Amino acid sequence: MSKQQKHLNSFSSHVAELLEEYGDIKIKSMFGGYGVFLNEKIIGIIADEELYFKSPKDNLVFKEEYGAEQFAYEAKGKPVKMSYYKAPSEIFDDSTMLKKWGNISRS
């Protein structure tokens, strides 16, 4: 674990541990949350102790198949939606689902 990785909260450290079997995982502090990088490519974000996976352009599989909530933040009093979708809680106990979401995010 790099020096930067040592400053993660327990949830972010747990996410890193779950994903490390799929490649070089780095969790970087970004904008009050964390970016999740696999082999130097961002695949997700962590905000408010929730994991969101990046959805490839025009791919709504997370929303359509899982009903996943889209990540949004407020700017100038208006919600701004980003192409990241909240991972379901069961993903932390289901390595097949975790791998599927990770693979979709890398495409």
C-alpha positions in Angstrom: 0.0 0.0 0.0 1.4 3.4 -1.0 1.9 6.2 1.5 -1.2 7.9 -0.1 -3.2 4.8 0.4 -2.5 4.7 4.2 -4.7 7.8 4.7 -7.9 6.1 3.5 -11.0 5.7 5.7 -12.0 2.2 6.6 -14.7 2.0 3.9 -12.3 3.1 1.2 -9.7 0.6 2.4 -12.3 -2.2 2.3 -13.2 -1.3 -1.3 -9.5 -1.4 -2.2 -9.1 -4.8 -0.6 -12.1 -6.2 -2.5 -10.9 -5.0 -5.9 -7.2 -5.7 -5.6 -7.5 -9.2 -7.1 -8.5 -7.5 -10.4 -5.4 -5.5 -10.9 -3.5 -2.5 -9.5 -6.1 -0.6 -7.4 -5.4 2.9 -6.2 -7.8 5.0 -4.2 -7.1 8.7 -4.4 -8.6 11.6 -2.4 -10.6 13.8 -4.8 -13.1 16.6 -4.2 -14.1 15.6 -0.7 -14.4 11.9 -1.7 -12.2 9.3 -3.4 -11.5 8.2 -6.9 -11.2 4.4 -7.5 -8.6 3.6 -10.1 -7.9 0.2 -11.7 -4.7 -0.1 -13.6 -4.5 3.8 -13.7 -8.1 4.1 -15.2 -10.9 5.5 -13.1 -13.6 3.0 -12.6 -15.5 4.6 -9.7 -15.8 7.1 -6.9 -16.5 6.9 -3.2 -18.7 9.6 -1.7 -20.4 9.6 1.7 -19.3 6.0 2.4 -21.0 4.8 -0.8 -19.3 3.2 -3.9 -20.3 4.4 -7.3 -19.1 2.7 -10.5 -18.5 4.6 -13.7 -20.9 3.9 -16.5 -19.4 3.8 -19.9 -20.8 6.4 -22.3 -24.4 5.6 -23.4 -24.4 2.4 -21.3 -27.2 2.4 -18.8 -26.8 -1.2 -17.6 -26.4 -0.2 -14.0 -29.6 1.8 -14.0 -31.6 -0.6 -16.3 -30.6 -3.9 -14.8 -30.1 -2.9 -11.2 -32.1 0.3 -10.7 -28.9 1.9 -9.4 -29.0 5.5 -8.2 -27.1 7.9 -10.3 -24.5 10.0 -8.4 -25.3 13.7 -8.2 -24.0 16.7 -6.4 -25.2 20.2 -6.0 -23.6 23.2 -7.7 -25.0 26.7 -7.7 -28.2 25.4 -6.1 -28.9 22.8 -8.9 -28.2 19.1 -9.0 -25.5 17.9 -11.4 -25.7 14.3 -12.4 -22.5 12.3 -13.3 -22.2 9.0 -15.1 -21.5 7.0 -11.9 -24.0 4.6 -10.3 -24.4 3.4 -6.8 -23.3 -0.2 -6.2 -25.9 -2.3 -4.5 -25.0 -3.4 -1.0 -24.9 -7.1 -2.0 -22.0 -6.4 -4.3 -19.7 -6.5 -1.2 -20.6 -10.2 -0.6 -20.8 -11.3 -4.3 -17.5 -11.4 -6.1 -19.2 -12.3 -9.4 -21.3 -9.2 -9.3 -18.3 -7.1 -8.2 -16.3 -8.4 -11.1 -19.1 -7.7 -13.5 -19.6 -4.1 -12.4 -15.8 -3.6 -12.5 -15.5 -5.0 -16.0 -18.4 -2.8 -17.2 -16.7 0.3 -15.7 -13.5 -0.5 -17.5 -15.0 -0.7 -21.0 
